[in-house]
Structure formats: structure tokens, C-alpha cells
């Protein structure tokens, strides 16, 4: 009687097994590589979703994290290429996901509460940093966005 291991070995050649092992290490490396590039907090809000035809698909839970990752995209790509030369990674595609990321420990509602004082959502959101913005139109748009998010999160809590 053959063991499961011997059957699997017969089905998959050694080269395939090495690629599978490399892919596994690739998925586990996301936290390390984001940390190396000064965006460690992004790892809690994003994850490597897939490697498809040399393109590394990275999914994040908010458009803000996508923007942050875009600023480091070429450095991230270079780090992945250096660390995993056998995987022939040619690019990184950043996409917004619908679900939570692998390591998100707080819900979106909890994060919104940290950013905005929901008790004052009907009046004014917390204005940390707004005074530094010189463009009044942009500042007002951000305040309105903050009110909208805080009100939405407040209504979700009631449900």
C-alpha cells in the first residue's frame, strides 16, 4: 500500500513543489516587506491575494491604504523581486477588497470612532489636522466627509 506522501510525490514533480513552497513564503512575507518600507501598519489592512502570471495581486480594505501602498509600489516590487527571483514577479496590482483583510483586528466602525468623535457627528467631526489645510474648499469637503462617515458608523451601531 502506498502512502499519501508517495502518491503526492508521484503526482507533483520537485520543481512544482519548490514553486509551491516559494509561493507560500511569498504570502507570509507581506508584513516583513511592508515594515521594511516604512508602512508596517498597511499590513493590517491589506494582504497578498494572488500571484497571477507574474502579477502580485494585493487587496486592501480602504482606498486610503491603496494610496499609501501606491506611493511605495515600486519599492515593494523591487523587494519582492529580490526576495523571490524564481517567481518572476513583473508587477503589483493594487485592488480594493470587499471583505476584511487577514490581520484586521479592529472593525471599520472602531477605526472610524478613533478618527471621529461620533458624539459630535451632527455638529462637527473632530478637527485634528484640519487647521493645517489651507484650501478652504478642500477642508470643508473633508469635514463633510468626516460627518458622513461618523453618522453612517453611528447608524450601523444602532442596527
N, C-alpha and C positions, 0 to 999 in steps of 0.2 A: 504494500500500500504506500502510495506517495504522500508526502506531507504537503500542506498548503504552500509552504515556502518553496519547495522544489517545483510545484506546479506554476507558481508565480514566476519563479526564475526562468522556467522554460518559456513562459509567455512573453516576458519582457526582457529585452537584452540589456546588457550592462550600460550602454550609452543612454538608453531611456531612463534607467534608474538614476544615473548621475544627474540627468536633466531634472528629474522629479525632485531630487534632493536639493538641487540648486534653486528650484522654484520655491520650495518650502522655506529655505533660508531667505529668499528674496522677500517673502511676505512678512517674515519675522524681523526684517531689518528696518522697517519703516520708522519705528521710534528712534532708533540709533541715528539714522540718516537725517531725520528732521532735527534732532537735537544737535547734531554736528553743524547744521546750517543755521542755527540760532532760532529755530521755530519749533522747539520741542512741544509747546502747547498745541500746535496744529495736529499732532499725532492723536490726541484725544478726540479730535473732531473729524478725522479723515482716516482712510485706510486704502491699502492696495487692494483693488477689486479683482484685477486680472492682468495677465500678460498675454496679449493677443498680437501675433505677427510682429513681434518686436516693439510693440507699443505698450507701455506700462499704463494701465487704467487706474487712476486714483479717484476715489469718491470721497466727497466731504459733505457735511450736514448743513452748511450755510454758505451763501455767496461770499461773505466776508472772508472765510477761510480760503475760498478759491482764489480770491485776490491776493491774499498773503502768500499762498503757495505759488502763484504765478510770478511773484517777484523773485522767487528762488528757483524757478523751474529749471533753468539751465544748470545751475549748480547741483541740484538734486539729480538731474540726468547724468552729469559727469560723475557724481559719486556712485550711482548705480552701475554705470558702465565700468568704472574701475573695480568695484567690488564683485561684479558678476559678468566678467567678459564673455563667458561661454553662452550667456543668454542672448547676446546680440541685441541689446536694448537700443532702439533707434530714436525713441521719443517718449514723451509723457503726455497723456491726455487727462485733463482735469475735468471732472463732471460732478454735478450736484446730485446727491442721492436723495431718495425718499425716506429711507429708514435711518435709524441711529447708527453711528459709527461703532466699531468694535469696542472701543475703550471709553466711550462717553459715560461718565459716572453721574452726571447731573442732567436733568431734563432741560429742554429748552425753556420751560417755564421758570425753573430755578435760575437759569442763567439770565433770563430777562429781568427777574427780580433783583439780581445783583446789579444790573446795569441801570435799572429804572426804579424809582420809588413808586410802587403801584398805589400806595395810599393817596398820592398826589397826581395820579394819572389824569384825572379830569381837569386839573388846574395846570400844572407844569410838570414835565418829567425832570428828574434830577439833571442839573445843568453842568455837570462835570465836564470841563473842556470846551463847552460852547463859547465861552468868553474869548478863547484863543482864535476863533474863526472870524475872519474879517469880513467876508462876504455875507451880508445880512440875509439875502435871499436863501443862500445855502444853509445858513444857520437856522432859519425858520423852518426850512424843509426838513432838516434833521430833527428839530424839536417836534414837528408834527408826526414824523415817522416814529419817534420815541413814544409819543402819546398813543399812537395807533397800536404799536406793539404791546405796550403796557396794558391798554384796555383789552386787547384780544387775549392776552395771557390771564388777565383777571377774570374774564368771562369763562375761559377754559377751566379755571379752578373751581368756579361755581358749579360747573356741569358734573 
